[in-house]
Amino acid sequence: MLDPVDRPSAGLTVRCTRVLLSPWSRLSLLVLLLACAGTAVLVYEPQRFLSAGWPQLSGGAAVVLFAAAYGVCTAAFVPRPLLNLAAGALFGTQLGLPAAVAGTVLGAGIAFGLGRFLGQEALRPLLRGRWLTAADGQLSQHGFRSMMAVRLFPGVPFVAANYCAAVSKMGWLPFLLATAIGTIPNTAAYVVAGSQAGSPTSPAFLIAMGFIVLTGTGAAALAWHKRHRLRAASPTPTETRVPEPVA
C-alpha cells in the first residue's frame, strides 16, 4: 500500500512561506535591517575607520576598496559629507572624486534595491494625499529629470530620496544615471574641501566651501518656496462646502 501523504504538514509549510514572503513581512525585515544599520553606525562609527584607520593601500585597489566601503556606509546612514571629506583627505581630488561618486552610486543602488524588493509592494497602497501622490507621480513619470533635480539640490536627504524612488515606479537605469551625474557637483566640492583641509585659506578650499554654502542655501530657499505654495493652495480645515439647493 502507498504511504499516506502528509497534506496538513505541506499546507502548513505553504502558509508559512506565504506569510514570510508577504509584503508586510518583507517591510518588517526592511525596517529591522535599517534599524540594525543605524544602531551599528551609532555604536561603531565607521566613518572614523575611513578617515583615520584606513589600511595602507595605494593605487586602484585602495580606490576600489574605499568605494565599496563608502557604498555600504552610505546605505547604513553614514552622512555622505563626512565620507566625501574623507575621500579628498585620503586620495586627493583626482582619485577621491571617482571613488566618492562610485561609492555614492553603489550606496544608492543598495538602498534602492532594498526599498524596491522589500518595501514597495506594502507601501504603494499607502500613497494617499496630495503631496504623496504628486511626488509619486513625478518620480514615476519623470524619473530621470526629477531625480537629477533632487541630486543637484541637496535639500532632500540622500537616504530619503533613495527610498522614495524605490517605492515609486522609477526604473533602475534612470535612478542610477541621475544619481551618478547629479551628485558630481556637490560631491566634488566636498572632496576638494577635504583635500585642501590642511590649507583652509587656499582659494580651492574657499571656493569649495562657498559652493557648499550656496547650494545649501538655494536648496533651503527652494524648499521653503515650494512648501509655502503648497500650503497656500491647500484648503483650510475650516473651509466647508455648501451643498447646492435641490431643484
GICOR-V12329 format. One line per field, one symbol per residue. phi: phi as a letter, one per 30 degrees, with the letter a starting at -180 (. if undefined). A space follows every 50 residues. Layout:
phi=???
This chain:
phi=.ddddddeddddddddddddcdeddddddddddddddddddddchddddd cccdddcbiddddddddddddddddcidededddddddddciddcddedd dddddddddddddddddcbddddddcdbjdddddddddddcbdddddddd ddcddceeddddddddddcddddeddddddddddeddddddddddcddbd cdeddddddddddddddddddddddddddddddddddddbcdddddd
